[in-house]
Amino acid sequence: MLGPIAVPLPRRVADLNQPSVVATAIEQLRPDAVINCAGWTAVDDAEAAPTECHAINTLAVGEIAKACNNIDATLVQMSTDYVFGADKNRSNPFSETDTPGPLSVYGFSKLAGEEAATTANRHLVIRTSGLYSAGEAGIVRGRNFADTMLSLANDHDVLRVVGDQQCTPSYVPHVAKGVLELLMLGRRGIFHVVNNNSTTWHGFANELFRLAEKTNSVAKITTDEYPTAAERPLYSVLATEKFGSTTGSPLPDWKVGLREYVQARNAQNVGSGETKCTQYS
């Protein structure tokens, strides 16, 4: 979206295990803004490695904030809906001013990362949720939920998917556009940037298979029937009124994002000389 004015840093340059190296790169490049999309995202693995997760999601953010201050750059820190979840009776979207309550090591590390980001004189903290996009390599199991579902559909007629966790899976191109809008407007502080409305992972999978013309069945299960090392929020829908009033409009509905994801998958198949059926079956 930014074209040649954006400078992506590969892991060898931006390894958050070596934040001093990242800081040096930032100070040498002297950008107007640093968008930190990197982080420890293996939610379950973090439960067994809290120190390592904290080092990447919190301590490294503090070092990046210092580097941004040294060159008077804006730090954009990507965060997560997993900073919420402790309120087990919640049924209305969380606003930016609601008190966080993480449930997992990952959630606590990202919340601490938000606090570290605020040490940058100019900072913008973006909370988002369930990110997915169409990668150039096609569907890759484990890369995101949509890819994983399509990959599993190749080998399973029936998929069991959790249906009691309410959130808003969000399409990366939509979120990226929203982040850039806020950045260009010079906004600071915390903003929730997710697609509009909400669903469960079961609802998301059903809509994905409908759009992808898959015939697999999706069985609804509870969180208790799919135990994980890290506890997930049962409700982590993020309110977006602040974003909408600031930019003039909310992001598209989550179903629009999912449709664009499937269209992008199909376009890749056409470009590679394959048919839609070859990709998804």
Backbone bond lengths (Angstrom), bond angles and torsions (degrees), N, CA, C in turn:
res aa  C-N    CA-C-N  psi(-1)  N-CA   C-N-CA  omega(-1)  CA-C   N-CA-C  phi
1 M - - - 1.456 - - 1.526 112.76 -
2 L 1.337 115.90 -33.16 1.464 120.09 179.44 1.516 112.44 -90.69
3 G 1.341 115.90 -13.47 1.453 119.29 179.19 1.519 112.45 64.27
4 P 1.333 117.23 -142.24 1.473 120.89 -173.14 1.523 114.72 -69.57
5 I 1.333 118.08 -12.41 1.467 117.48 -179.60 1.528 111.58 -79.78
6 A 1.337 116.90 -10.66 1.466 120.58 176.67 1.528 109.08 -91.90
7 V 1.321 116.31 139.41 1.467 121.50 179.24 1.529 108.37 -119.24
8 P 1.333 117.84 99.82 1.466 119.70 178.62 1.525 110.49 -74.92
9 L 1.321 117.32 136.30 1.460 120.68 179.25 1.520 109.72 -105.07
10 P 1.338 118.74 119.83 1.467 121.40 177.55 1.523 110.48 -69.54
11 R 1.331 116.16 165.67 1.460 120.59 -175.41 1.528 112.50 -58.87
12 R 1.336 117.83 -34.18 1.466 119.14 -178.53 1.526 111.51 -63.98
13 V 1.331 116.35 -22.57 1.457 120.73 177.90 1.520 110.54 -99.19
14 A 1.315 116.46 -32.71 1.462 121.40 -174.75 1.525 111.70 -118.32
15 D 1.326 116.82 47.48 1.452 121.73 177.40 1.525 108.35 -78.45
16 L 1.335 116.80 112.38 1.460 120.05 -176.18 1.521 112.87 -69.44
17 N 1.334 117.49 -9.53 1.457 119.83 171.04 1.526 111.09 -73.29
18 Q 1.337 115.70 -15.43 1.466 121.74 176.92 1.533 108.44 -127.36
19 P 1.330 117.06 70.52 1.458 120.42 -173.83 1.519 114.86 -60.04
20 S 1.341 117.19 -25.95 1.466 119.09 178.42 1.524 111.13 -66.05
21 V 1.342 115.94 -32.25 1.462 120.33 177.77 1.526 109.72 -68.76
22 V 1.328 116.03 -40.72 1.459 120.84 177.75 1.524 109.51 -63.61
23 A 1.326 116.93 -44.27 1.468 121.27 -179.88 1.514 111.32 -60.81
24 T 1.315 116.22 -40.69 1.467 119.85 178.65 1.516 111.49 -63.07
25 A 1.335 116.26 -42.28 1.465 120.30 179.13 1.523 110.82 -62.91
26 I 1.331 116.14 -41.23 1.466 120.39 179.51 1.520 110.79 -63.07
27 E 1.311 116.67 -44.80 1.467 120.27 -177.27 1.526 111.57 -70.24
28 Q 1.320 116.96 -27.83 1.473 119.64 176.75 1.528 111.09 -75.44
29 L 1.339 117.05 -40.30 1.464 120.99 -178.54 1.532 112.55 -76.90
30 R 1.336 116.25 -30.63 1.459 123.00 179.15 1.542 112.69 51.25
31 P 1.330 117.43 57.10 1.471 120.27 178.65 1.535 110.88 -75.72
32 D 1.326 115.27 163.76 1.463 120.06 173.97 1.528 110.80 -74.55
33 A 1.327 116.38 -28.83 1.464 120.98 -179.13 1.522 109.91 -147.89
34 V 1.318 115.74 147.13 1.463 122.69 175.73 1.524 107.00 -117.58
35 I 1.330 117.36 119.36 1.467 121.63 178.11 1.530 107.54 -103.23
36 N 1.319 115.99 108.25 1.461 120.94 -177.13 1.525 110.29 -90.73
37 C 1.340 115.33 97.16 1.470 121.57 178.23 1.523 111.59 -95.33
38 A 1.329 116.87 -6.93 1.465 120.72 -175.91 1.521 110.22 -81.93
39 G 1.318 115.78 160.25 1.456 119.61 177.17 1.515 111.73 165.13
40 W 1.316 115.18 169.44 1.474 121.66 173.04 1.521 106.76 -80.65
41 T 1.315 117.16 114.46 1.466 121.10 -176.99 1.528 113.21 -116.35
42 A 1.320 117.60 2.06 1.469 121.05 177.53 1.519 107.58 -78.94
43 V 1.319 116.28 88.18 1.462 122.25 -170.21 1.523 112.34 -58.73
44 D 1.308 118.26 -46.62 1.464 120.48 -177.85 1.530 111.84 -71.79
45 D 1.322 117.59 -40.20 1.461 120.84 179.67 1.520 111.87 -61.97
46 A 1.326 116.51 -28.47 1.459 120.25 -178.28 1.522 112.11 -63.24
47 E 1.336 116.87 -28.23 1.462 119.61 -179.20 1.527 111.78 -60.92
48 A 1.328 116.85 -30.33 1.462 121.16 -179.66 1.527 112.10 -97.28
49 A 1.336 116.40 -3.97 1.464 119.82 -178.20 1.526 110.28 -139.54
50 P 1.321 117.39 57.79 1.465 119.67 -176.11 1.515 114.18 -62.62
51 T 1.331 117.16 -36.42 1.466 119.93 -178.96 1.515 110.96 -65.49
52 E 1.326 115.81 -44.78 1.461 120.21 -179.56 1.527 110.93 -65.45
53 C 1.328 116.61 -41.47 1.459 121.30 178.96 1.528 110.41 -63.57
54 H 1.320 117.16 -44.19 1.460 122.03 -179.81 1.527 110.87 -63.45
55 A 1.319 116.22 -37.91 1.470 119.98 -179.08 1.528 111.09 -60.80
56 I 1.330 116.40 -39.93 1.460 120.60 -176.78 1.525 111.92 -82.77
57 N 1.327 116.39 -44.60 1.469 120.22 -173.11 1.523 113.95 -84.95
58 T 1.323 117.28 -14.16 1.464 120.17 -177.40 1.516 112.61 -125.16
59 L 1.330 116.71 -62.14 1.461 119.81 -174.33 1.521 112.30 -61.97
60 A 1.334 116.61 -42.42 1.468 120.01 -179.87 1.525 111.04 -64.04
61 V 1.330 116.65 -33.96 1.466 120.32 179.22 1.526 110.17 -64.41
62 G 1.320 115.95 -38.87 1.457 119.44 177.04 1.519 112.47 -61.45
63 E 1.330 116.36 -39.46 1.468 120.05 178.56 1.529 111.37 -68.64
64 I 1.319 116.36 -37.76 1.465 120.03 177.26 1.525 109.83 -65.59
65 A 1.324 116.82 -38.69 1.467 120.75 177.77 1.523 110.86 -60.78
66 K 1.335 117.13 -41.98 1.468 120.55 177.81 1.521 110.78 -61.94
67 A 1.329 115.80 -43.25 1.467 119.65 179.94 1.525 110.78 -62.95
68 C 1.337 116.14 -39.23 1.465 119.92 178.16 1.533 110.74 -63.79
69 N 1.320 116.79 -39.98 1.462 119.97 178.70 1.524 111.60 -64.39
70 N 1.324 115.58 -34.96 1.467 119.77 -178.66 1.524 112.71 -65.40
71 I 1.334 116.49 -25.86 1.477 119.32 -179.15 1.524 111.64 -117.78
72 D 1.334 116.68 10.18 1.467 122.71 179.08 1.525 111.74 58.79
73 A 1.337 116.67 44.42 1.470 122.26 178.91 1.518 110.08 -102.49
74 T 1.316 116.22 156.60 1.465 122.18 175.07 1.525 109.30 -85.59
75 L 1.321 116.82 133.01 1.459 121.20 174.03 1.521 109.22 -98.78
76 V 1.331 115.81 122.74 1.464 121.76 172.95 1.520 106.59 -105.72
77 Q 1.314 116.11 113.11 1.465 121.85 -177.64 1.516 110.15 -106.48
78 M 1.341 116.75 122.14 1.452 121.29 178.50 1.527 109.79 -83.29
79 S 1.336 115.53 127.58 1.458 120.70 179.41 1.532 109.52 -125.43
80 T 1.315 117.40 -160.59 1.460 120.60 -164.29 1.524 113.11 -146.77
81 D 1.324 115.51 157.25 1.465 120.97 173.08 1.521 111.41 -68.40
82 Y 1.332 117.67 -14.43 1.464 121.18 -179.14 1.524 112.91 -72.79
83 V 1.328 118.13 1.77 1.474 119.37 170.41 1.523 109.29 -76.22
84 F 1.340 117.34 -6.83 1.457 123.21 175.28 1.526 109.87 -112.72
85 G 1.333 115.90 172.97 1.459 120.39 176.00 1.514 114.55 134.24
86 A 1.333 117.25 -22.21 1.467 119.77 -177.19 1.524 112.20 -67.10
87 D 1.334 116.59 -27.56 1.464 120.71 176.85 1.529 108.64 -79.23
88 K 1.324 116.49 95.31 1.465 121.62 -173.70 1.530 113.13 -73.93
89 N 1.326 117.22 -12.26 1.464 120.40 -179.02 1.528 112.05 -102.26
90 R 1.299 117.43 8.28 1.463 121.42 -175.71 1.524 111.06 -66.15
91 S 1.333 116.43 139.19 1.464 120.42 177.27 1.526 112.14 -142.49
92 N 1.329 117.19 5.28 1.469 120.31 175.59 1.522 109.28 -127.58
93 P 1.328 117.31 147.48 1.470 121.19 -172.52 1.527 113.84 -55.40
94 F 1.330 114.76 144.52 1.455 121.86 178.08 1.522 110.72 -78.38
95 S 1.312 117.00 132.50 1.462 121.26 174.75 1.518 109.30 -92.75
96 E 1.321 115.77 170.70 1.456 121.48 -179.87 1.524 112.46 -64.60
97 T 1.333 116.85 -22.29 1.463 120.29 -178.31 1.523 113.49 -94.50
98 D 1.332 117.65 -4.31 1.460 120.15 177.70 1.530 110.73 -69.29
99 T 1.317 115.80 146.97 1.461 120.64 -179.39 1.525 110.58 -72.51
100 P 1.328 118.35 123.96 1.469 120.53 179.44 1.526 111.56 -66.55
101 G 1.318 115.32 161.13 1.459 121.36 176.06 1.510 108.99 -160.04
102 P 1.332 118.31 82.51 1.468 120.96 -177.80 1.522 111.92 -69.14
103 L 1.332 115.21 159.94 1.458 121.62 179.07 1.524 112.61 -113.91
104 S 1.325 116.77 -16.01 1.461 120.53 -171.15 1.527 111.20 -128.61
105 V 1.311 115.15 165.80 1.473 121.01 174.27 1.520 109.70 -57.15
106 Y 1.323 115.94 -44.17 1.464 120.40 178.68 1.522 110.67 -58.96
107 G 1.328 117.63 -47.85 1.453 121.19 -179.41 1.513 112.33 -60.77
108 F 1.330 117.04 -43.61 1.457 120.50 178.72 1.531 110.94 -64.34
109 S 1.342 116.93 -39.28 1.464 119.68 -179.36 1.523 111.52 -66.81
110 K 1.331 116.84 -36.19 1.471 119.60 179.04 1.525 111.12 -72.75
111 L 1.323 117.20 -35.41 1.458 119.75 175.99 1.528 110.50 -65.01
112 A 1.330 116.26 -42.70 1.460 120.00 176.30 1.530 110.48 -64.70
113 G 1.335 116.16 -32.53 1.462 119.99 176.50 1.520 111.77 -65.75
114 E 1.336 116.30 -36.31 1.458 119.68 175.08 1.531 110.26 -60.20
115 E 1.332 115.37 -45.16 1.459 120.08 -179.29 1.527 110.69 -64.41
116 A 1.329 116.66 -38.24 1.466 120.11 177.73 1.523 110.66 -64.77
117 A 1.337 116.12 -37.09 1.471 120.47 -179.94 1.524 111.61 -64.04
118 T 1.332 116.85 -29.82 1.465 119.46 -178.31 1.521 112.38 -70.66
119 T 1.336 117.92 -9.86 1.462 119.59 175.05 1.526 111.19 -75.96
120 A 1.323 117.35 -10.89 1.470 120.44 171.50 1.522 107.75 -75.98
121 N 1.311 116.44 133.21 1.464 120.11 -178.06 1.520 111.46 -57.60
122 R 1.333 116.27 -37.01 1.470 121.83 176.19 1.517 106.76 -119.95
123 H 1.320 115.79 110.62 1.467 119.39 -176.82 1.518 111.02 -137.38
124 L 1.319 114.10 150.25 1.464 122.85 177.28 1.520 106.80 -137.62
125 V 1.326 117.20 113.90 1.461 122.45 -179.00 1.527 108.40 -101.11
126 I 1.322 115.71 123.18 1.465 122.04 -177.42 1.523 109.81 -110.55
127 R 1.322 116.69 116.10 1.463 119.83 172.33 1.524 108.38 -95.70
128 T 1.313 115.46 130.31 1.459 119.98 179.39 1.522 108.44 -138.58
129 S 1.340 117.87 -172.87 1.464 119.64 -169.88 1.525 111.83 -155.46
130 G 1.342 116.52 138.27 1.462 122.59 168.93 1.511 114.85 49.82
131 L 1.322 118.06 50.75 1.460 121.34 -174.02 1.530 112.59 -68.06
132 Y 1.332 115.43 141.71 1.463 121.45 176.00 1.523 108.50 -154.02
133 S 1.317 116.27 153.63 1.464 121.85 175.62 1.517 108.32 -160.06
134 A 1.319 116.34 171.34 1.467 121.80 179.85 1.520 108.95 -92.56
135 G 1.324 116.75 107.63 1.460 120.74 179.80 1.511 112.00 -80.22
136 E 1.325 115.53 157.55 1.469 120.77 -176.90 1.519 112.63 -64.06
137 A 1.339 117.43 -24.56 1.464 120.75 -176.90 1.524 112.70 -84.46
138 G 1.328 117.09 4.78 1.461 119.76 -177.24 1.517 110.43 85.33
139 I 1.337 116.88 -164.59 1.460 119.47 -178.13 1.525 109.98 -71.90
140 V 1.320 115.84 131.36 1.460 121.92 179.63 1.522 107.71 -129.24
141 R 1.306 116.75 114.88 1.466 120.89 -178.22 1.524 110.12 -59.93
142 G 1.323 115.72 130.18 1.454 120.63 179.14 1.507 114.11 95.23
143 R 1.330 118.05 -14.85 1.470 119.25 -178.72 1.524 110.79 -72.84
144 N 1.315 116.60 -40.39 1.455 121.40 173.80 1.524 107.84 -159.52
145 F 1.328 116.66 170.72 1.466 120.11 -173.53 1.525 111.97 -64.03
146 A 1.339 117.71 -41.92 1.462 120.35 -178.66 1.519 110.94 -62.84
147 D 1.334 117.16 -46.66 1.459 120.82 177.41 1.524 111.14 -59.30
148 T 1.330 115.37 -44.21 1.463 119.59 -177.83 1.528 111.41 -62.23
149 M 1.315 117.53 -42.18 1.461 120.75 179.01 1.529 111.44 -61.94
150 L 1.335 116.51 -44.62 1.454 119.81 -179.54 1.521 111.49 -67.31
151 S 1.328 116.11 -34.22 1.457 119.88 177.47 1.529 110.57 -67.91
152 L 1.326 117.13 -45.89 1.465 120.90 179.55 1.521 111.80 -64.74
153 A 1.327 116.14 -30.15 1.465 119.87 -178.88 1.520 112.07 -63.76
154 N 1.329 116.72 -20.91 1.469 120.00 178.62 1.527 111.96 -66.62
155 D 1.341 116.35 -26.50 1.463 120.18 -172.18 1.520 114.35 -120.29
156 H 1.350 116.94 -3.95 1.462 119.23 -176.13 1.526 110.28 -133.10
157 D 1.320 116.00 128.42 1.465 119.86 175.99 1.524 111.14 -74.21
158 V 1.336 115.16 -34.18 1.458 121.04 -179.91 1.525 108.64 -123.04
159 L 1.329 116.19 129.25 1.455 121.07 177.44 1.519 109.16 -114.63
160 R 1.322 117.03 135.65 1.459 123.08 178.48 1.528 108.15 -95.74
161 V 1.320 116.99 120.13 1.471 121.04 -174.18 1.527 109.49 -131.63
162 V 1.311 115.25 137.36 1.466 121.49 -178.61 1.531 110.52 -62.03
163 G 1.324 115.45 132.09 1.458 119.77 -176.32 1.513 114.61 -121.68
164 D 1.347 117.22 14.81 1.467 118.59 -179.59 1.526 112.94 -123.30
165 Q 1.341 116.82 20.35 1.461 121.30 174.41 1.530 107.74 -113.80
166 Q 1.320 116.80 110.77 1.463 122.01 -175.72 1.522 109.89 -94.41
167 C 1.337 116.20 125.84 1.463 121.13 -179.00 1.528 108.61 -156.84
168 T 1.318 116.87 -169.71 1.465 120.87 177.58 1.522 110.23 -130.56
169 P 1.344 118.51 89.90 1.470 119.97 173.69 1.523 108.75 -56.68
170 S 1.337 116.45 136.00 1.470 119.72 -171.29 1.522 111.91 -128.48
171 Y 1.321 114.92 137.87 1.459 123.12 -176.33 1.525 109.45 -81.61
172 V 1.318 116.42 123.86 1.468 121.92 -172.14 1.532 113.75 -53.37
173 P 1.345 120.46 -47.08 1.469 118.27 179.06 1.521 113.82 -57.47
174 H 1.331 117.74 -35.01 1.462 120.78 177.60 1.528 110.64 -68.27
175 V 1.326 115.99 -44.50 1.463 120.15 179.63 1.523 110.68 -64.08
176 A 1.328 116.49 -43.40 1.469 120.44 -179.95 1.523 110.93 -59.72
177 K 1.314 116.83 -42.88 1.460 120.75 178.13 1.528 110.81 -61.70
178 G 1.342 115.79 -41.85 1.453 119.85 179.07 1.516 112.83 -64.31
179 V 1.316 116.18 -41.45 1.466 120.54 178.41 1.522 110.49 -61.95
180 L 1.325 117.03 -44.02 1.467 120.58 -179.72 1.522 111.57 -65.77
181 E 1.340 116.73 -35.60 1.460 119.17 176.28 1.523 110.90 -59.65
182 L 1.331 116.61 -46.40 1.458 120.77 -179.99 1.519 111.02 -64.61
183 L 1.319 115.68 -40.05 1.459 120.14 -179.53 1.522 111.04 -64.62
184 M 1.327 116.35 -44.37 1.459 120.37 -179.34 1.535 111.51 -67.07
185 L 1.324 116.27 -27.67 1.467 120.35 177.69 1.526 112.01 -80.89
186 G 1.325 115.80 -5.78 1.454 120.09 179.11 1.512 114.14 73.56
187 R 1.326 117.35 25.90 1.458 120.38 -177.56 1.537 111.30 -76.52
188 R 1.324 115.08 152.23 1.461 122.57 -179.78 1.526 108.99 -130.72
189 G 1.319 116.42 165.80 1.453 120.91 177.62 1.516 112.70 94.10
190 I 1.335 116.83 -156.32 1.461 122.91 -176.29 1.524 110.53 -101.60
191 F 1.331 115.78 133.80 1.466 121.63 174.60 1.523 109.07 -134.49
192 H 1.330 115.66 140.85 1.460 121.39 171.95 1.527 107.94 -92.38
193 V 1.337 115.73 122.65 1.462 120.92 -177.49 1.524 108.16 -127.10
194 V 1.320 115.23 95.32 1.463 122.14 179.39 1.524 108.18 -140.07
195 N 1.318 115.88 165.27 1.456 119.50 173.46 1.526 109.98 -63.61
196 N 1.305 116.25 163.61 1.462 120.96 -175.33 1.532 110.81 -80.37
197 N 1.349 115.90 150.10 1.465 124.16 179.35 1.533 111.43 68.07
198 S 1.321 117.37 -174.02 1.464 119.62 -173.13 1.520 110.86 -149.58
199 T 1.331 114.74 168.69 1.455 121.48 179.36 1.524 108.53 -158.83
200 T 1.323 116.13 -177.48 1.465 121.53 170.91 1.525 107.73 -105.26
201 W 1.330 116.25 169.38 1.465 118.69 176.80 1.529 110.61 -63.89
202 H 1.337 116.85 -32.22 1.457 120.71 176.17 1.530 110.09 -65.26
203 G 1.331 117.16 -44.30 1.455 120.96 178.16 1.519 112.14 -64.43
204 F 1.313 115.60 -38.71 1.460 120.84 178.62 1.527 110.89 -63.60
205 A 1.334 116.12 -45.98 1.462 120.49 -179.68 1.524 111.42 -63.23
206 N 1.329 116.97 -41.53 1.468 120.37 178.20 1.520 111.30 -60.01
207 E 1.338 116.74 -45.40 1.463 120.44 -179.67 1.519 111.03 -67.50
208 L 1.314 117.15 -37.33 1.467 121.22 177.59 1.528 110.61 -60.87
209 F 1.316 117.17 -47.47 1.464 120.09 -178.27 1.530 111.30 -67.46
210 R 1.318 116.70 -33.95 1.471 119.28 177.12 1.528 109.88 -63.78
211 L 1.330 116.69 -46.31 1.466 120.50 -178.34 1.527 111.71 -68.58
212 A 1.329 115.64 -35.01 1.470 120.24 -179.18 1.524 112.39 -85.17
213 E 1.338 116.10 2.15 1.461 122.51 179.15 1.532 111.63 58.21
214 K 1.325 114.69 42.92 1.460 121.17 176.00 1.529 109.08 -94.38
215 T 1.310 116.69 147.46 1.464 121.43 -178.90 1.527 112.52 -102.82
216 N 1.321 117.37 3.42 1.467 120.62 179.20 1.520 110.87 -61.38
217 S 1.321 115.21 147.21 1.460 120.72 174.27 1.522 109.54 -91.12
218 V 1.337 115.39 147.50 1.467 120.67 178.74 1.521 107.87 -119.61
219 A 1.330 116.39 110.26 1.460 122.00 -179.85 1.524 109.54 -88.79
220 K 1.318 116.21 131.59 1.463 120.81 -179.35 1.529 110.14 -83.47
221 I 1.336 115.87 128.19 1.455 121.10 176.46 1.523 109.10 -126.32
222 T 1.322 116.57 168.03 1.458 121.14 179.05 1.524 110.33 -94.35
223 T 1.315 115.38 165.03 1.462 120.59 175.78 1.513 110.82 -58.63
224 D 1.323 117.22 -38.27 1.468 121.08 -179.91 1.525 111.82 -63.97
225 E 1.325 116.76 -27.00 1.465 120.20 179.55 1.524 112.46 -82.26
226 Y 1.332 116.68 -7.07 1.465 120.38 178.79 1.531 108.05 -131.91
227 P 1.344 117.27 71.80 1.463 121.17 -175.53 1.534 112.03 -65.16
228 T 1.314 115.75 140.58 1.467 122.61 177.59 1.525 108.81 -132.66
229 A 1.321 115.80 160.89 1.466 119.98 -179.44 1.520 111.42 -62.83
230 A 1.329 116.73 -39.61 1.460 121.81 -179.95 1.519 110.15 -100.54
231 E 1.330 116.05 137.10 1.461 120.30 177.05 1.528 109.83 -74.98
232 R 1.335 117.25 133.49 1.456 123.07 178.50 1.527 110.73 -99.15
233 P 1.324 117.57 148.99 1.460 119.56 174.10 1.533 110.63 -66.48
234 L 1.320 116.84 138.98 1.457 120.00 173.62 1.526 110.47 -79.01
235 Y 1.319 115.78 -23.54 1.468 120.64 177.74 1.523 108.20 -144.05
236 S 1.329 116.56 117.40 1.469 120.09 179.90 1.530 110.70 -141.56
237 V 1.329 116.27 35.62 1.461 121.02 178.89 1.525 109.02 -70.57
238 L 1.313 116.68 132.63 1.460 122.19 -177.76 1.525 111.12 -100.75
239 A 1.312 116.21 130.12 1.464 121.45 176.30 1.525 109.37 -72.55
240 T 1.332 116.79 141.62 1.468 120.36 -176.37 1.525 113.21 -123.33
241 E 1.322 117.39 17.39 1.461 119.67 179.95 1.527 111.74 -60.01
242 K 1.325 116.79 -38.66 1.466 120.46 -179.31 1.529 110.40 -63.03
243 F 1.324 116.03 -44.27 1.469 119.82 178.11 1.521 110.51 -63.43
244 G 1.328 117.21 -46.35 1.456 121.14 -177.55 1.513 112.80 -62.17
245 S 1.324 116.73 -42.86 1.467 119.48 -179.27 1.525 111.69 -71.07
246 T 1.323 116.21 -27.63 1.470 120.43 -179.61 1.515 112.03 -77.37
247 T 1.325 116.47 -42.31 1.465 120.62 -175.47 1.523 113.14 -95.64
248 G 1.330 117.04 -17.23 1.455 120.30 -179.73 1.509 113.93 104.96
249 S 1.335 118.23 -15.08 1.465 120.60 178.45 1.522 109.68 -164.65
250 P 1.348 117.31 149.81 1.468 120.15 176.53 1.522 110.31 -75.83
251 L 1.320 115.70 169.79 1.467 119.43 171.81 1.527 109.00 -68.92
252 P 1.334 118.19 160.52 1.469 120.49 179.21 1.525 112.29 -60.25
253 D 1.306 116.59 162.73 1.454 123.35 176.06 1.537 109.70 -58.30
254 W 1.333 116.66 150.42 1.458 120.38 -178.29 1.525 112.10 -59.85
255 K 1.348 117.52 -29.57 1.458 119.78 178.83 1.526 111.31 -68.64
256 V 1.322 117.44 -31.77 1.472 121.55 176.08 1.522 109.34 -65.47
257 G 1.341 116.24 -43.82 1.463 119.63 177.57 1.512 112.08 -60.49
258 L 1.323 116.16 -42.59 1.459 119.96 -179.51 1.524 110.80 -66.10
259 R 1.339 117.31 -38.76 1.458 120.33 177.24 1.529 110.90 -62.28
260 E 1.323 116.67 -41.68 1.469 119.97 179.47 1.528 111.20 -66.81
261 Y 1.326 116.49 -34.02 1.464 120.62 175.70 1.532 110.40 -61.31
262 V 1.327 116.39 -48.59 1.463 120.41 -179.90 1.531 110.50 -63.94
263 Q 1.320 117.61 -40.48 1.463 120.74 177.29 1.523 110.94 -61.55
264 A 1.325 116.81 -39.96 1.469 120.37 178.48 1.524 110.44 -64.92
265 R 1.337 117.15 -39.67 1.466 121.71 176.59 1.531 109.58 -60.74
266 N 1.335 116.37 -46.61 1.459 120.60 -178.85 1.522 111.50 -63.38
267 A 1.329 117.33 -39.71 1.464 121.44 179.55 1.521 110.72 -63.82
268 Q 1.329 116.63 -36.81 1.464 120.05 177.38 1.525 110.52 -64.88
269 N 1.337 116.28 -38.97 1.459 120.31 179.29 1.521 111.25 -64.63
270 V 1.336 115.94 -42.24 1.468 120.19 178.77 1.521 110.03 -63.10
271 G 1.318 115.90 -41.38 1.466 119.90 -178.97 1.509 112.73 -66.22
272 S 1.348 115.85 -28.24 1.462 119.37 -179.48 1.518 112.21 -92.43
273 G 1.340 116.01 2.50 1.457 120.22 178.93 1.505 113.80 81.94
274 E 1.375 117.33 8.89 1.442 121.07 178.56 1.511 110.94 -96.81
275 T 1.309 116.66 167.31 1.457 120.93 175.29 1.517 109.55 -97.92
276 K 1.321 115.40 164.69 1.455 119.67 178.58 1.527 111.23 -58.89
277 C 1.312 116.61 -38.34 1.459 119.97 -178.04 1.521 111.84 -63.87
278 T 1.332 116.11 -36.56 1.460 119.79 -179.83 1.510 110.67 -62.07
279 Q 1.329 116.99 -39.62 1.459 120.51 -177.77 1.529 112.41 -69.64
280 Y 1.309 116.80 -41.70 1.454 120.00 -168.41 1.521 114.93 -102.09
281 S 1.329 118.87 1.00 1.463 117.94 -177.86 1.516 111.48 -126.98
